[in-house]
């Protein structure tokens, strides 16, 4: 499927976790799936952990383990149940995964640099394009947690 014909739905919420971005994403995806479209969620989480297995469960919640062994957010259980599909680690993109990928792919980019900053969200479109090659619609909840 060509990138031009693929559609993206981005679900934004507040900085607090557990306010319904996952349920909304799963619900919209299910409606589109019922109309015959191939749809799958890709969740973006800004935390620097590579996966949820290293996060504090009291602040972030329980870990959901996918069939491929990826430890991810509980929203993935909702996505799998609503859409009756098996998701993989490619559906979960964290800030930590992106940083690791960038540093591994472009190690020379950081040599000789006096300082390096990150501002805002890093978006690595190739990651999404490779994953979504066969999909009509990609639903993207942007998840961020605020621990008080």
Protein Blocks (a to p, Z undefined) as FASTA:
>chain_A
ZZklpccddddddfbehiopmmmmmmmmmmmmmnopacddddddfbfbfblklpcfklno
pcdddfkopacdfklmmmmmmnopacdfklpccfklmmmmmmmmmmmlmgopabdcdehj
addfklmmmmmmmpmbdcddddddddZZ
